[in-house]
């Protein structure tokens, strides 16, 4: 995958201490990764980069919205996303990213690319099940919801009491009390 230059931080030229980087992410960023789940996106990324003598510390903070389709109705809606992530970059013999929050880069490196961390942070901040807020509070008026309501199983109108049980269950209930 080609690295995007704007997400490469050349840390060799930076002084010791904290530095701040800001990015604005839209759908072109996700298209670079081949990720097409978002209809549109507008996410702000703040990165606090602290350079120390032996290591680097990065604190990522994202907030914004992504437009996704509801899993229930397939209606598009804006999903709020916000997340934070801390990364420690150490220097070692070889590149190693096996740990989630620790990255080891070779001693001769002079820059770090953070696009993969931003991508994962945004994608993982979207809920697994995406439900339109109108579905949850009952305000969404959709043809699909009407059809789902029409096709949902209804309670049997003849058996309205609910206290009566099938007599076949009584025999099974005796097994629970028998010792």
N, C-alpha and C positions, 0 to 999 in steps of 0.2 A: 504494500500500500504506500502510496506517495504521501510524504509528510507535508502538511500545510505550514508554510513559513511563518505565518503570523502567530502560530502556537509554539514556536521554538524560542526558548529563552537562552541567550548566550550569557552564562553566568560568570565567565572568566573576566569580563570587563566590569562587572558590578562590584561595588564596595561591600565590605562586611556590613551586615545589618539588614533591615527590612526594606523590601521593595514591593510596590503594588502594581498589579496588571489587571486590566479590565477588558473583557471581550463581550461581543454581542453575537449570539448564535441564532441562525435562521435555518431554513430547510436546506440550503445549499451545503451547509456543514454536514448534515445527515446523509445527503445524497452522495457525498464523498465516500462514506462508509457503506453505501448500498442499502441504507436503512430507509424504508418507505412507509413506516407505520404512521407517521405524522402527516396530517393534511397541511399544516403550517406550524411554525414555531417561532417564538420570540423569547429567548432566554438570556438573561444577563449572567455573566460569570465574573466573579471577583477572585483573584488569586493573590494571596499574600505570600511573598517569596522571601524567606529569611536565609541569608548566606552567613554561615559560620565557618570557622577555620577548617573543621574536619568533615562537615556535612552540610546538607541543605534541607530546609524544612519548607514545605508548601502546604498552605491551607486554602482549599477550594470552597467557594460558597456560590451556589446557583439559586436563582429564583426567576420565575417567569411563567409563561403558559405555552402549552402545546395543544394544537387542535387535533383531536382523535375522534374515532367513531365509537359510539356506545356498543358494548358487547350484547346488550339486550335488544335495542331498537335499531342499531346501525345509524342513528342520528349523530351528526357531528356536533361536538361541543368543545369548549376550551377547558382543559384540565390544568389546574395550578400545579406547578412543580417547584419544590425547594429542597435543597439537600446540602450537606457539608461533608468534606472529606479531608483528612490530613495525611500527607505523604512525607516520609523521610527518605532522603537520597544520600546514600553513603558511597564511598569510593572503595573499590576492591580490585581483585585480579581480573574478573570477567563480569560481563553483564548478567544480572540475575534479577528476575521479577517474580519469583515464586511466592514471596510473601505479599499479602494484600496491601499493606501500608508501608512497606519498605522496598526501596529500589536500590540495587547495587549497580553502579556503572564503573567502567574501567578508569584507572587513574588519569589517562591522557585525555579524557572527554572534556569539552569546553562548553557544551550546550546540552539542553534537555528539551525534548518535545513533549508537550502535555496534552495533545489532542485526544489520545486514547482515554485518558483519565476523565476528561470533560465529557466525552461521548458516553462512557459507561455511567458516569454520575447522573447525567440527564435521563438516559434510557431506564436506569434502575430506579429513578424517582417516580416514574409513572406507575400507578397501581396495576397489579396483575389483572384484576377484573375492573374494567372501565365501565362505569355506570353513569349515565347522564343524570345530573342533579334533579332534573324534572321527573325522572322515573322514581327517585327516592322520595320526593315530597308530593308526588301525584299531580304536578302541574303540567307535565308534558302531554300535549295532545298529538298523538301520532297514530297513523293507520296501523302500524305494526303492533302497537300496544293494544289497540282495539281488537285486532285479530287474535293476539295472545290471550286476552281476557275471554274472548268468545270461545276459544278452543281449550281453555283450562278446564280440568275436571271439576264438576260441580258435585256438591253433597247430594246424596240420594234423598229425594223429597219425601219418600214414604217413611224413611227412618229418621224422624226429626228429633226424637227424644235423646239419643246419644248415650243414655244410661244403660240401655239394654245391650247385652252382649250376646254374641252367638253362643248357643248352649254347648257347642263343641269345645269351647274354651274352658268351660267349667271343669271338665274332666282333666284337662291339662293343668289347671290351677291346683287341683288336688295333689298333683305330683310335687308341687313346691312345698306343701305342708306335710306330706308323708315323710316319715323317717324310718 
